[in-house]
């Protein structure tokens, strides 16, 4: 059974109100889940009771109905996960995981490789050949990157900042998995959400060894947490608006039917590392994309609005791009 869960910030018009968790139905009606101020708290309760998210929600659902569009219009939708201590929320991801995802990367790196088969294309081909192993088997490991922690998460409607030293700030429309580690160090998938994994593609193009630098950016997460299994074929649209008018638009495909890896294989190669199985930690893992405006020559600028939408999610992920001043850091010896 799949659920759509959201986190809602307190109503500024209501004295004494606090944030809450709500369940959203197929027509955009939300109902509070009584007794929880966060999905993290809800998930911990499910672990502590040996129950499922669905069972906890069913037992705590309220009758009062809220309009999802009104919550969105009043900017009350939070990201679908956070942690009481942002340092205990990891943002990580995998690349070259989608059919067609190597084309743009290969173009960026081919000049540096002297026209030969690039490392990116070799990595992609490895995924095609061994990224979908039989059940119970381990497939080839994917490209992996670290992106940041909970302080880098942006909700829909909020500004998506790019540092002033960045050479580019471009969208990557994709799906992210959200996980919680239990007291014994076992990862549990809470669900999936829409995501915009902002990256600096010009820096990456300069030298593929700068990929790690290009990924250290904020990321936007769609409002809804979809529990259960992700549909095998997810079809969405990614667009950029400039001055309120469409600048670029293209469909994107995700889900395992459009991937060179299974989600289980990507999960295994992330959580095989013990440091990613620390009790109480949250992980948001980006599964990659094959659709980039940058690959088609689009240069974003401050004020552009990224918009990503895809069924089965009701709420589009929409964020304006901003520039954030970064200090010149001088380290002093003690």
ChimeraX attribute file (.defattr): number of C-alpha atoms within 10 A of each C-alpha:
attribute: neighborCount
match mode: 1-to-1
recipient: residues
	/A:1	6
	/A:2	13
	/A:3	18
	/A:4	23
	/A:5	26
	/A:6	28
	/A:7	25
	/A:8	23
	/A:9	19
	/A:10	16
	/A:11	14
	/A:12	11
	/A:13	7
	/A:14	8
	/A:15	8
	/A:16	8
	/A:17	11
	/A:18	12
	/A:19	16
	/A:20	19
	/A:21	27
	/A:22	28
	/A:23	23
	/A:24	23
	/A:25	14
	/A:26	11
	/A:27	9
	/A:28	15
	/A:29	15
	/A:30	24
	/A:31	21
	/A:32	24
	/A:33	24
	/A:34	15
	/A:35	12
	/A:36	19
	/A:37	19
	/A:38	24
	/A:39	23
	/A:40	22
	/A:41	17
	/A:42	19
	/A:43	22
	/A:44	18
	/A:45	16
	/A:46	17
	/A:47	17
	/A:48	11
	/A:49	10
	/A:50	9
	/A:51	12
	/A:52	15
	/A:53	21
	/A:54	14
	/A:55	10
	/A:56	17
	/A:57	21
	/A:58	12
	/A:59	10
	/A:60	13
	/A:61	16
	/A:62	15
	/A:63	10
	/A:64	9
	/A:65	13
	/A:66	16
	/A:67	13
	/A:68	21
	/A:69	15
	/A:70	12
	/A:71	15
	/A:72	17
	/A:73	10
	/A:74	11
	/A:75	15
	/A:76	21
	/A:77	26
	/A:78	25
	/A:79	21
	/A:80	27
	/A:81	28
	/A:82	22
	/A:83	20
	/A:84	11
	/A:85	11
	/A:86	16
	/A:87	13
	/A:88	18
	/A:89	24
	/A:90	23
	/A:91	25
	/A:92	21
	/A:93	22
	/A:94	20
	/A:95	20
	/A:96	28
	/A:97	28
	/A:98	24
	/A:99	20
	/A:100	17
	/A:101	21
	/A:102	22
	/A:103	16
	/A:104	17
	/A:105	23
	/A:106	20
	/A:107	16
	/A:108	21
	/A:109	22
	/A:110	17
	/A:111	13
	/A:112	14
	/A:113	12
	/A:114	9
	/A:115	11
	/A:116	11
	/A:117	12
	/A:118	20
	/A:119	15
	/A:120	23
	/A:121	20
	/A:122	13
	/A:123	18
	/A:124	27
	/A:125	15
	/A:126	18
	/A:127	24
	/A:128	18
	/A:129	13
	/A:130	19
	/A:131	24
	/A:132	21
	/A:133	15
	/A:134	10
	/A:135	9
	/A:136	8
	/A:137	8
	/A:138	16
	/A:139	22
	/A:140	18
	/A:141	18
	/A:142	23
	/A:143	16
	/A:144	18
	/A:145	20
	/A:146	16
	/A:147	24
	/A:148	20
	/A:149	24
	/A:150	22
	/A:151	17
	/A:152	18
	/A:153	20
	/A:154	21
	/A:155	23
	/A:156	27
	/A:157	23
	/A:158	16
	/A:159	18
	/A:160	28
	/A:161	22
	/A:162	25
	/A:163	18
	/A:164	14
	/A:165	11
	/A:166	18
	/A:167	15
	/A:168	21
	/A:169	27
	/A:170	24
	/A:171	28
	/A:172	23
	/A:173	34
	/A:174	27
	/A:175	24
	/A:176	25
	/A:177	23
	/A:178	24
	/A:179	24
	/A:180	24
	/A:181	21
	/A:182	19
	/A:183	15
	/A:184	10
	/A:185	17
	/A:186	15
	/A:187	22
	/A:188	15
	/A:189	18
	/A:190	21
	/A:191	22
	/A:192	26
	/A:193	26
	/A:194	30
	/A:195	29
	/A:196	30
	/A:197	27
	/A:198	25
	/A:199	25
	/A:200	23
	/A:201	24
	/A:202	19
	/A:203	20
	/A:204	21
	/A:205	20
	/A:206	14
	/A:207	12
	/A:208	18
	/A:209	11
	/A:210	15
	/A:211	18
	/A:212	14
	/A:213	17
	/A:214	23
	/A:215	22
	/A:216	22
	/A:217	22
	/A:218	23
	/A:219	27
	/A:220	27
	/A:221	27
	/A:222	30
	/A:223	29
	/A:224	29
	/A:225	28
	/A:226	23
	/A:227	20
	/A:228	16
	/A:229	12
	/A:230	19
	/A:231	13
	/A:232	12
	/A:233	13
	/A:234	18
	/A:235	16
	/A:236	19
	/A:237	17
	/A:238	24
	/A:239	20
	/A:240	24
	/A:241	18
	/A:242	16
	/A:243	9
	/A:244	10
	/A:245	10
	/A:246	12
	/A:247	15
	/A:248	14
	/A:249	16
	/A:250	12
	/A:251	14
	/A:252	20
	/A:253	22
	/A:254	26
	/A:255	20
	/A:256	20
	/A:257	15
	/A:258	20
	/A:259	26
	/A:260	24
	/A:261	29
	/A:262	22
	/A:263	17
	/A:264	17
	/A:265	21
	/A:266	25
	/A:267	17
	/A:268	14
	/A:269	17
	/A:270	22
	/A:271	16
	/A:272	10
	/A:273	9
	/A:274	9
	/A:275	10
	/A:276	17
	/A:277	21
	/A:278	17
	/A:279	16
	/A:280	19
	/A:281	22
	/A:282	30
	/A:283	29
	/A:284	28
	/A:285	25
	/A:286	29
	/A:287	28
	/A:288	23
	/A:289	26
	/A:290	24
	/A:291	24
	/A:292	22
	/A:293	21
	/A:294	18
	/A:295	15
	/A:296	10
	/A:297	8
	/A:298	13
	/A:299	12
	/A:300	20
	/A:301	15
	/A:302	14
	/A:303	17
	/A:304	19
	/A:305	26
	/A:306	27
	/A:307	21
	/A:308	26
	/A:309	23
	/A:310	22
	/A:311	13
	/A:312	17
	/A:313	19
	/A:314	19
	/A:315	20
	/A:316	21
	/A:317	26
	/A:318	24
	/A:319	24
	/A:320	20
	/A:321	22
	/A:322	18
	/A:323	17
	/A:324	13
	/A:325	11
	/A:326	11
	/A:327	9
	/A:328	6
	/A:329	6
	/A:330	6
	/A:331	6
	/A:332	5
	/A:333	4
	/A:334	3
